[in-house]
Amino acid sequence: MEQKVKKFLELSDQESETVSGVAELRLGEVTIYNLFALRGIRVDRVGPGLVACTFKVPLRLLNRDGNLANGAIANLVDIVGSSVVYVNGLSMNVSVEMSISYLSTAKLNDELEITSRLLGQKGGYSGTIVLMRNKATGEIISEGRHSLFRSHTHVSGKL
């Protein structure tokens, strides 16, 4: 049984590369939880104030009704929303608030487009919006607003 679980959680080389690209944005905060939730995400575009990803809904993130679990959606909003304001060399952002509207459901193997945009920044406070839609139908699955705060110190703690 242990070997089956280990094999299920093991990433292919391509998945490992994709996850590490997003996970590196979290400066060493790679956990089994994030790897489990982010496995299979593909970063399509990154630009100033924009991160766009594609994610195929896996079996492991379904709820008992066969839909993408709300907790998985919240995790994706958190990760993709915070990645748009990441700055290398600065301390990590801390989530202040997330507000998510669950508008529709996603099923097994649905391909989702997840887009995060920066709404604005003032001092150490940032606001992002994360839109998750079914890539085939265009139907909006969720819309999340994510507020984050970062002190202006570097990772080393020096100003």
Secondary structure, 3 states (H helix, E strand, C coil): CHHHHHHHHCCCHHHHHHHHHHHHHHCCCCCHHHHHHHCCCEEEEEECCEEEEEEECCHHHECCCCEECHHHHHHHHHHHHHHCCCCCCECCCEEEEEEEEECCCCECCCEEEEEEEEEEEECCEEEEEEEEEECCCCCEEEEEEEEEECCCCECCCCC
